[in-house]
Structures are given as C-alpha cells and as structure tokens.
C-alpha cells in the first residue's frame, strides 16, 4: 500500500531501494510492507502472519511498526534461485568473509561421512544481545498485538534460561554464550551402515577456559534412575492395593508377598512386581499377629519409600545427587569429556565435549571419532570442507561479507537409511511380512529416493547486507541423472505407484493396491500396529 499522493507502488522509496536489487527476469516478484515480528529479520517469508485477525481493524493495523520486504524467484540452467530482501538500516557487525569461514579449517568428512547439513554464523553472544535489545524496544509499540508478540518472545527467552538452569545446572548467558563469541558451525551427519547419525557444534573462541568451566558445572538428569524410582513407587502402590484386598477377605495380611499370587483360584495381583535393578522382591515385614505390615523399596536417591497399614507413602533418608557428570579423557593432549545418554534399544549415544587451543567441539554421537579427526586436522590438514565441489558451486564466487551460510547435500541422507536398516533389520522384515515375497520393496523405495536426492545436487543459502537492505539468497542446484540411474529411479517409482496390482509385491507402498480408501486405512492401521508400533513405542523413545 502507498499514500494517496503516490500514483504507484513503483514510486515508493522503499520499493525502489529493494527492487533495485531484483534481477531483470523472474517468474515471481513480491513486495510488501509488513509488521515487524520477533522473527521478521530472519524469516522474511512469514512476517505477515502476526496480522491474522487484525486485517479488518484499521486502527490497530495502523499502529503496527512495519518493515519493507521483497522476494524474487527464478530458474537458471543450473537450478532454482530465491532471493529475499528486508529494509533494515542497522548494519550488522556479525559478518565474515568465506575465506575465514570455519569450513576452511574443517575436513570434508567426519568419521568417514560427508555432512548432510552445514550451517555457520558468527558471535551468537552478540546476536542474543541484539535480539533482546530489539524485543525490549518493541515492547513500547503502540500496537497491542505487536507488544504481546515481543513480550511473549522475551518470556520464552527467560523460560529457556530457567530450563537450562533447572535441567543442566548452568546459566545459559554466563556459561554458554560467554564463549560463543567467534565463528560457530553446526553439522549434521546422517551416518552410514555402521556409523550412527551425529550432530556437531564447533566454535572458535579466545577463551576455552570458560567452556571448560561449563563442562565442570554441567549435570544431566539421570533419566534411567528416575524411571526406575518411578517404577518402584508404582509397584509398591500395586502391592498395597493387593494387600488391602487380601486383608478384607482374610482379616490378616499374608506371611509373604508370594501368597498374593499363590492361590490360582483367588489371585490378588496377577504378577508380583520386583525391583527393576536387583530383580528381587521388595522388602516386606509383618507383625506377629499379621495385622500390621511394612512394605518398602530403596530408591536410587539413597532414600527409602515405605508403605504400612494407612496406605500412605513415607520417604525417609537423605537424598543424594543422581545427576550424571561428564568423565574426562585425553587425546593427544586435548581433553575430551563424555556424558553417556540413557541407551535406547541397541543404540548407545553420548554427549562429547572437547577443547583445543582455539576450538570448542560439542557432539551428540555414538563415538568420539569425528572429534578426534577435527583435532588431527589442526596439525595435519587435508582437503577442507570448503574445497568440496558442490560447496564451490554454491559459494565459490562470493567475495563480500556474509552473516550466515547454510549448505546441504540431500543425497547424504541415504546414509541414515543404511544405518536404520543395519540397526533395525525388523523394518525391512516388517515390509516383507506385510507384502509376502516383496524382496525388492525397500530396494525400490531406495532407488526412487536416491534418484530424487541425487537430482538435487546441493542446496546453499547465505545472507548479508547491501547498504540498508538485508538479503538472503538460496540456490537449489539441480542436475540431470545419468540415463541408467534415471531409468532405475523411474522404474522403481513406477512399481511403487502402480494401481493395477501388477507390481512384484502386489502393493502400493506396502498396501494392497486394489482396496478402497477405507480398506487402505484399515490395512495401514493394522500394518502400523503389528509391525511399526512396537519399534516406535513413544514411552521407549521418551525414556
């Protein structure tokens, strides 16, 4: 919208500042004046969402503090490009040149795996402070909705800090952000057949001692111990209920807990619970006249929980700390701390923390191999991540400063599929059991997925500042597959999507292809319940 005195949006000064950066030919151009939101500077696509419900309220809408945005999108012979622009007179100081990027100081592979995703920015400490300053100022907006948005944003920051303190025993600003003052890289590796996926955070810092103090403060809730204690308390309540029923019928309590299940014609409790750690019965004592009892369990906190005739729990003893602390190790003079996470099924992961002279490395992984390779790389560098051909295609011609880069190679996601198949062969068995004889069911899914993932060679994004206009540029590099691979992918997809029930496994993605919609839904529910639900048990995942 423009003032009545202006005949066209093309005459608006804001539009001219942004449209000057548009390429000559596009298939989409977009320009708008939109309300500033807590995420408006980093999320140019959805800035208008805060106006929902206020579009017809002219008085309220007029009080919004707004910014100007633009977007263009176009195709080239190499793929799709999308550019976004935001009018922002603040000149960000958190910028860097790509020849100083962390990517120039890191290996191309980690534990033998090329990253699926790499992102990098600079000085998270300063960025945090800037967000707080802007949000605090925006709380004075004349718009009620805008004030609420930024007040809620600041509240979420406070809740996050409290969560860190309550859960991990650390102050987010003093213990974490204090050393995140340099380049910070984020890596996700999808893994491979015998290597699990991992997340790495690598930060260059001038003060590794602050990072080490964080590790010494850090504590992780012992979820396994908490789960065991919760089970013990639940078990005792079940046994107490059975004892009360027994007393009502017999006017005394049983001599041993085993009597609650001994008489098959009158079972007071179907299965007598046992301690999850010792595998033994819980402690049970009885008065001489069998009219008073004490039932107790020792908790992992060192305390004792006891029930007696009044059926109320009493907890006695001094509570001890059960939180897990990192254990230090050494690799070539560099400390690597390990904090093991509760295992899930046959998968064991840990937090790893390492400090070198100039870097702090955090990892969630099934091994510390990647950290060791980064340490080795500092003294014996080989090919760097920035020399990757796909990386060069994305960023090789950028000479100016940026404040954020992101890079992804989608085909590397196939490593995650390889890992899951190796760690959980029941996934493939589940598909085969639903479609008997479908030995190629997963093979076709893999071929189709691989074809599409390889077609998207890479995705790159970066943001920066052009005078008073902030911009973000995204490039999706699309390539054509070799004819043989293309045919394999097309054939596999054709088999998966056949509707005439003539594919090798008589199904469409594991479901009989001749069924009606309601039958499809029933088949899928049955398939999920019988085959996938046990694997994806939410409680197991939460534990």
N, C-alpha and C positions, 0 to 999 in steps of 0.2 A: 504494500500500500504506500501511497505517496501523498504529500499535502495537496490540497485542491489547486494550489497555484502552479503545480507542476503538471504538464500535459502527459508525461510518460514516465514510466519507471526508468527508462533509459537516461532520463535527465537527472536522476537521483545521484548525489555524490557518492554515497555508499556503494550503489550498484556499479558505478564507474570504477571505483577502486578494486572491486572484486572481478568484474567482468573483463578488466584489462588482462587478467591472468588466464582467462578461458582460452583454450585452443580455438583455431579458426573453424574446425569441423568437429561436431559432436553429434551423438544421437540423443543425448539428454542434456538439458541445461536447467538449472534450478536456482532460484534466488528468493530470499525471504528475510523479513525482519521478525525475529523470534525471541521469546522470553529467555533470559539467562537462567539456567538451572545449575545445580551443583556439578553436573557433568557436561555442561554445554561446551566447554572448551575442548574436551577430549572425545565428545560424542556428537559430532555435527549432524548425524542423521536423524536423531530423535529429540531435538531440542524443543519442538513444538508440543510434545506430549503433556507438558505441565499445564497447558491451556485447556485441557479437556474439562468440560463443564463450565467454562468461563467464556466460551466463544461468543455467546449472545449477551454477555454482561459488559456493555461498552465501558461503563465507569471503571470496573475492576480491571478490564483488559488494558485500559489506557494508562493505568498506574504501573504496569509491568516495566521493569528495566529490561531493555531488549538489546540484542546484538544482530549484526547482519551476517547472513550465511550465503554461501553459494556452493553449487555442486555441478560437475560435468562428468560425462562418461562417454567413452568412445572406443572403437576397436582399431587395432593395427594388425599387420600381418603376423605379429607375434603374440597377440592376445588381447585381453581386456584391460582398460585403464579407467580408474575412477579417481577424481580429484575433488577434495572438499576444501572450502575456504571459510574462515571466520575473521571478521573485522575485530582486531584486538591490538590496541595501541601499546600495550605492555610489551616490551622487548625482552623475551625470556633470556636469562643468563645461563640457563642449564643447557647449553648446546655444545656439540663436539664435532670434530671432523672425522670422517670414516677411517682415515689413515691412523687415527688414535683410538679407534674402537677396540674393545676387548676382543673382538673377532680376529684381530690381527695378532693376538697373543694366546690364542687357544687352538688346540688341534682340530682337525677336520672330523675326527671320530672320537667317541668316548666309549671305552670298553668294547671297541670294535664296531660301534654302531654310530652311523651318521645321524645328527639331530633331526627330529621331525619338525621341531619349532625352536627358533632362537629369537629372543627379544632383548633389546638393550636400551637403557636410558641413563641419565646422569643425575647424581645427587638427589636421592629420594628424600633426604633430610630437608633440603630446601624446598622441594616440591610439596612436602607435607605442610611446611610452614606457610607456603603461599596459598594452599587450599584453605587453611584455617583463617588466614587474613581476609581472603576474598569472601568466604562464607560469613565471617563475623560482620564485615561491612554490609553485605547484602541483607543481613537481618534488619537493617533500617529501611528497607524498601517500603514504598507506600502501598505495595500490593500485598494483601493478606496472604494470598496463595504463595507468593514468592517468599515471604517471610517464613511461612510454615515449611517450605521446601528446604531452605537453608538451615533453619533451626533443627529440623529433623536430621539433616546431614551432619551437623555438629554433634547432635546427640548420638548418632551412630558411631562417630569417631570416639566419643567418650566411652560408649559401651564396648567398643573394640579394645580400648586400652584396659578397661576393667577386666575383660575376658582374659587378656594376656596375663594380667597380674594374678587373677584368681586361679587360672588353669596352669600356668607355667612358672609363676612366681617372678615375673620380670616386668619392668617398666618399659613399655614399647618405645617411648620417646628417648629415655635416658640410656636404655640398654641395647636397643636395636638401631634406631635411627641415628644415634650418635656417631656410628662408624660407617653409615651408608652415605658417605659424602663424595664418593668418586663414581666411576663407571660401574653400572650394575647390569649383569647379564642373566637372563632366565632361559634355561634349556629344558626341553622335554625330549627324552629318547623313548621311542616306542619299544625298544628291546629287540630280541631275536629269539631263536628257538630255545637256547639255553641261558638267556640273559633277560631278566625282567625289565620292564619299563622303569625309568627313573626320572626324577626331577632334580635339577641342579640350579643353585643360585650362586653366582660368583660376583664378588665385589672387590674392586680395587680400593684400598684405604690407606691412609697415612698412619692410622692408629690401630694396629691389630690387637694391642693390649686391651682395648675396650671390648673388642669382640670376644676375647678370651674370658674377660670378666663375665660376659653374658653366659658363656658355657658353664662357668662355675656356679652361676646363680640358677641356671635352668633346671627345672624339675618337670617330669612328665607324669601325669596321673597313672597309677598302676591299675589299668582297667581290668586286667585279669584278676588281681586281688580283690578289687571292688565287686566284680562279678561273682567270685567265689563267696565273698561275705554275704552278698545279696541272696545267693542260693542257700547258704546256711540258715539265714533268718527265715526264708520261705519254707525250708524243710522243717524247721522247728515248729512253725505255725501249723503245718500239716499234721505233724505228730501230735501236737497239743489237741487239735480237733479230734483226732482218733482216740486219744486218751480220755477225753471228756465223754465221748460216746461209750467207750468201754466202761467207765465208771458208772454211767447212768444205768447200764444193763446189769453190772456185776457188783455194784456198791463198794468196789475197791479198784485199785489200779493194778495192771499186770506186773508180774515179777520181773520180766524183761521186755524190751521193746519187740522182740521177735514174736511174742504172743499175740501181737496185733495182727499178724498175718498167718499164724499157725493153724487156726481152725478154718479150713477152706469153706465151710458152710456159713461162717459168720466172720468175714474179713472186715476189719475196721479201717484198714488202709491197704490199697491194692499192692503197692510196692513200698517197702520201708526205705526212706531216703538215707543215704550215707554221706559222710563228709567228702566233698569233691577233691580234696587233696590227699587225705590219708586212706580213703576208701573204707573206713571203719564206721561202726555205728556211733551216733552221738552219745555223749555222757548222760547216763540215766541212773538216778538213785531213788530209793524208796524207803519210807518209814517202816517201822516194824509192823504196824497194823495195816499197812498198804493203803492208807488214806491220804498220804501226802507224798509228793514226788518233786524231784528237781531234774529238769532237762536242760542241758547246756551245750554250747559249742564255743570253741576258741577261734576268735576272728584273726585275720591276718594283721590287724592293727595291734595285736597283743592283748586285746580286751576279751572279756568273756560275756556272752549273752546267755541269760538264764530265764527259763520259764518255770513256774511252780503252779500250785493249785488255782491261784487267782487268774491265771492265763494271761498275765501281763509280762512283757519282757523287761528284764533288768540288765543293764550293761554296766559292768564293773571293770576296774583296772585302768592303768594309764595308757592313753592312746599313743602309739608310736608312729613315726613317719613311714609311709609306704611308697611315697613317690620315687620314681626311678631317676637316677642321676647318670650323666654320661661317664663312660670309662675311657681314660686316655690311652693312646697308643703312640708309637713313633714310627715315622717313615723318613729315613734319610735326614734326620734332624728336624723334621716338621711334625707337629702334633696333629694326630687325627683322633677325634673323640667319637665314641659310638654310643648310641642310646637305642637299644632294641625295642621295637614295637611289638605288641602282642601278635603272635602268629595267627594267620587265618588259613585253615586247611593246611596244605603243604607249602604255603608261601610264607617266607620269613623276610621281613623288611626292617630296616633300621634308619634312624637319623644319623647322619655323619656330619661332623664339623671339623674343618681343617684350617690352619693358619700358616701361610708362608710369609715371607718378608713384606710382600706388597698386596697379597690377596687373602680374602676370607671366602671359604667354599662351604656351602651347605648342601646336603644331598639327602634325598629320601630314596633309598635303593636297596637292592638285595646284596650289594657288595661295595667295597670302597675302591674298586679298580679304577673308576673314572677319576677319582680324586688323586690317586697315585700317578695316573697318566698326566694330569694337569701339572702336578709337582715336577715330574720328569721333564715336561715340555719347557719349563722355565730355564732349565740348564742345557737342554738338547732339543731345540725347536726343529720341527719338520714342516710339512705343509700345513698352513694355517686354515682356519675356517673361512677366512675372507678370500682365500685363493680358490675356493670351490667354484666351478664353472657356472653353476646356477646362481650363486651369490654374485659373481661378476656380472652376469646378465642383468641382475636386478639393480645393483648399486655401483657398478664399475665406473659409470660416467658422472657420478655425483661428486662435485668438488666443494660445494658450500657446506655450511654447518647445519646439523640436524639436532633435534632434541629427543628423537625416538626412532628406532628402527625395529622392524619385525620381519622374520624370514621363515618360510615353511616349505618343506618338500613333502607333499602328501603321500608319495609312494612309500616313504619310510614307515607309514602306518602299518604296512603289511607285516612288519616285524612283530607287532603286537598280536596279530592273528596267529603267527607262528608260535609265539610264546604261549598263548592260551591253549592252542591245540596240544602243545607238548606238556603243559602243566595240568590240563584238564582234558584228557582223551575222551571223557564222558560226553563232551559237547558234540564231538563227531559221532560217537556211538548213539547219542540221543537222536540225531538227524537220521541215522541209518535205521534205527529201530522204528522210527515213525514212517519211513519210506523204505520198506524192505528191499534189499538189493541195491540201494542207491549209493554205491561206492563213489560215484562222481558228484554227489550232491554238493559237498563242500568244495570240491575241486572247481565246479562251475561258478560258485559264488566267488572263489578266489580269483579265477580268471577274469570274471566280469569286473570285480573290484580293482584288480591290478590294472586292467586296461584303462579304466576311467582315472585312477590315481596317477598313472604314468602320463596320461594325456595332459593333466595339469602339472607341468614340469616343476613350477615353483610359484609361490605367492610372496610378494615383497611389499612392504609398506614403510614409509618414513614420513616424518613431519618436521616442519621448520617454520621459519618466519621470513616473509618478504616485506620489509618495511613495516607497515601497520597491519598487514594481513597474515594471519597464521594459516598454514595449509597442511594438508595430509594427502599423500599420493599413494595409491595402491595399484599394483601391476600384477595381473594373473597371466603368467607365461604359459601359453597353450601350444602344444606341439602335436604333430600327427604321428601316430604309432607306425612302426614298420608293418608292412602288409600282413605278414604272418601273425604277429601279435594282435593286430586289429581283427583279423578273421577269428582267432581263438576267442577274443573277448565277445565279439558279436554272436558267435555260435553258442557260447556259454550263456549269454543273456537270453538268446532265443529259446534255449532249452528251459531256462528258469521261468520264462513268461509264457510258454505255450499254454493255450487254453483248450486244446483238443485232446488232452490226456495222452499224448503220444511221446512225451519225453522219456528218457531212460528210467526215471524214478517215479513216473506216474503221479507227479505232483507239481504244483506251482509253489516254489519256495517252501517245500515241506508240507503243503496242504493239498489234499485231493482236488484236482482241477475241475471236476465236474459237479462239485457241490454247490448248493445255493448259498447266499450270503449268510443266512442263519446257521447253516451247517458248517460253513467255514469258521464262523466264530466259535461254535462248539468244538470243532476239531482243534482249533488253536488253543482254546482253554484247556482241553484235555492234554494236548501236547506239552503246554507250559507246566501244568500241574504235575504231570507224571515224569517229565524229563528235566525241565529247567528250574522249576520252583525249588527243589531240594538244593540245587547248586547256588541259587540266588537268594537263599534264606536271609531276609533283612536282618534278623536278630544276630545271625552269624557275622554278617558284614559289620553291623554296629559294634559287636564285641571286638 
